[in-house]
Structures are given as structure tokens and as C-alpha cells.
Amino acid sequence: METQAQERGRLWTLILVSVGLFMVVLDNLVVNVALPSIHNDFGASVQALEWTVNAYVLAYGVMLLTGAALGDRFGRRRMFVAGISLFTTASAAAALAPNADLLIVARAIQGIGAAIVTPLTLTLLANAFPPEKRGLALGVWSGISGIAVAIGPLVGGAVIELASWHWIFWINVPIGLLLAPTAARKLEESYGPKAPLDLPGLGLASTGLFGLVYGLVRAQTIGWTAPEVLISLGAGLVLLAGFVRQEMRTEAPMLPMSFFAKRSFAVTNVVSMAMYFGMFGSIFFLSQFMQNVLGNSPLQAGLKLLVWTGATMVVAPLAGVFSERFGPRWFMVGGISLQAIALGWLATEVSTTQSYASMIVPFVLAGAGMALVFAPSASAVLNSVRVDQAGQASGATNAIRELGGTFGIAVLATVFSGAGSYATPQAFVDGLVPALWVGAAVLAFGALVATVLPFGGKATAAEDAEYEEIEEARRDASRGPSHPLPAAN
């Protein structure tokens, strides 16, 4: 029988990791609405403004796997507190930055702190809650993430109208100063497998992801065929191929490639990448459409997006509970299908005179669809690995999602620029329509992939056997050249 102390400990864990996740997800979004104010204060160039956003995305994307590995090695509570402390310090530095260059540096350090915190929120949650009680916790965790995504424009708009852009960073400071010491006292310490830190893997993964993300964000400015972009993307792919080879041969891999032998893990990551590609690429333009074309202020646009938020808040906890009971497959299929329908609906309705009333139903569908994927996908990932592997699995999933969102914005920006522009409201609509259809198509592909998810979200006996075979081959390879890897099937 569980004690009240255990229940209180779980509740504290849920509260603390949810607040930490909310901070870092929200901060990734509120800066966009502040860019005009930052430009006015600093006289910053368009490229400098772009890097105010991209510095965070780059640092966040390349450090996610590293953050998870450090948590497993040095203690998840310790690294969670360190990540929150670093994020809070960098937020104060961003608020005090006297010029655009120092603001960009502070944003990059924020991204590093966020990359340490994000995967550890899921790992700490998995460690605190047994599988039979994890559903509701994951529902709350995913709902908090969805809320942060949806209210980012609202918070940014409200803060700028009531104070100044500096306060979108200052608001993190008191939260962080309270959260870090409370987490140090209330969270239980836990570790991953006691193994040497995979320094070559860390180097290859970080530099490979940097190459990919840098190429993706630069493509928006200088084009996909620019030598700088092609070299960066090519180098990133080569380095990531080297990372895979390293992980197949090292004694203590940072990301065991055997995870991908589990259909649940592999399918969930494809679905998550498709969702972030389609939805976050589309949200990037929809928030601008509401302001640039329909004439809403940042605050008005944020308020109108609360319909999206409300659906996420209501559906996410329920999805977490019922997906644990009935399996994640059909929740993920239904959720990503609703998102595809929502974007298709918006693509058919969007115009320079569109009414807000015509956007309400697709907004609700999109919010509910996101909620139906968040918790079940987290559950599917956790169910496909051991509890002591949750940090590695969570770091990989978050890195893949982040790349999906970055790639979605880059590709949809290219589609938008090819068909339209910012010159007039009609030109914006001309670019937005095909971009939304591309987003809907990628989401529809994700829905098809989700149909092959194992019904209960757990590995079959054959997948477990394949996992063990890959692990045995890796162990043989790590002992030396006398134990070659078997030929690929």
C-alpha cells in the first residue's frame, strides 16, 4: 500500500516538471511577437532579428541528446536544477542585453538550458509514476506543453503592450529562482545506466544536428541551393551517419540504435516529426496571418487562439488516461488526422476578409488533435523502453520533434515565398494557401504511419528478439575487430 509521502512526492514531481516544461516551451514562442520592438530599440538588421530566434532553436536542437545523456550520467535531479538555473540566468542576461549581438548570445545559452530541462521532465515523470498511474500524469504533462504552445503569442503580446519586450525574459527570473531550489529539495535523485560517457557520440550527434539545423534555418534567408546550405546539410548528414556507426559499436551508446528495432519507438518518432513539421510550420504563418492580414494586434491574435488552447486543455488529460487503457494507436491516428483536416479546412477558407467565426471549428479540431497525440506518443515511447532508458529515449524523441518543427518552418517558408510574399494582404494569402496544403499533406502521411503502431504500444516478442540481436552485435563490435557486425538483412 502506498504511503501519503509517496503520493506527495509524485504530485511534487508532476508540478515541478510541468512548470519547468512550461517555461522553456513558452519562451521558444513569445519572442516572435517582440521582434518589431527589438528592432526599434536596437536598430537591428533583419538577419540579426532572425538570429534572435534561430540562436535559441540551434542551441536547443543540437543539445537535446546531450542534455539527456548528462542527466543519466550525473543525476537527473541535479541536471534538471542546473538546466533551470542556466535558463534563468540567461533570461536575465537577455533582458539586460545592451545590443542585438549580446541578446543573441543570451538566447543561445537559454537554448542550452532548455535542452537540458526538456528531456529530463519526461524522464523524472516516468521514474516517479508506475505504468498503471502514468496516463493521467502524461496527460497533464502534455497538456501543459500544448498550453504553452498555444498561449505563446498571447503572453508575448500582452507583456509587450503592458510593459516592454524586456519583460518577456524578466518573467522567467522569479519563476526560475523559486523552481530551482524547490526542485533540489522535492525531487528524488535518479540515474541512468552506470556507463562511461559516450564523448565521441556526444560530439558527432551535436555537430551533426548543428549542421542540419543550421542549414535549415539559413535556407530561409539565402535559399536551398546556396553552397553554404548544401555544405551544412551534407556535413550534418555525414556526421549523423558517423554517429549511428559509433552507437552501433561503442560499449556504452548514448542512443542505442536497438531502440529503433521496436516498432512502437520508430513509428512514434515518425508520427511526432510529421506532426511538428505540419503544425508548427503552419502555426508560424497563421499567427502572422491573423495580424498582418486580418489586422489583429498581437494581444488580440493571442486571445483568439485561446480556442485552440481550450481544446488542448480539455482533451490532453483525457487522452492520457484513455490511451493507457485502450492503447495509443487510434488516439494518435485520430489526433493527427484531425490536425490534417483542420489545416485543409483553413486552406479552403483563408482570405483577406475571413471572419474569426469561420476559424473557430478548425482551431478546435487542431487543438484537440494535438492533445490526442502528445500524451499517447509519450506513453508509446516510454512503453517501448526500460525505465532506466527513458532519458535516452526522451532526448532522441525531443530532438527528432525539434528537427521536424524547424524543417516544417523552413519548407513551408520556401513554399510561401514561391507563391506569395509579405507585399500585400492578398500576396500573403496567395503564399499561405499552398503552405497550409503542404502542412496538411505531411500530417496525413503521419496519420497513415500511425496505423502501423502496435495496438498496445508495446514491443512484440519478435521485436524484443531483434533488439537483443542488435545489442549483442553492438557488444561484440565494442570488444574489438574480431567480432564483426552481422551483415544487414
Buried (B, 14 or more C-beta within 10 A) or exposed (E): EEEEEEEEBBEBBBBBBBBBBBBBBBBBBBBBBBBEBBBEBBEBEEEBBBBBBBBBBBBBBBBBBBBBBBBBBBBBBBBBBBBBBBBBBBBBBBBEBEEBEEBBBBBBBBBBBBBBBBBBBBBBBBBBBEEEEBBBBBBBBBBBBBBBBBBBBBBBBBBBEEEBBBBBBBBBBEBBBEBBEBBBEBBEEBBBEEBEBBEBBBBBBBBBBBBBBBBBBBBBBEEBEBEBBEEBBEBBBEBBEBBBBBBBBBEBBBBBBBBBBBBBBBBBBBBBBBBBBBBBBBBBBBBBBBBBBBEBBBBBBBBBBBBBBBBBBBBBBBBBBBBBEEBBBBBBBBBBBBBBBBBBBBBEBBBEEBEEEEBEBBBBBBBBBBBBBBBBBBBBBBBBBEBBBBBBBBBBBBBBBBBBBBBBBBBBBBBBBEBBEEEEBEBBBBBBBBBBBBBBBBBBBBBEBBEEBBEBBBBEEEBEEBBEEBBEBBEBBBEEEEBEEEEEE
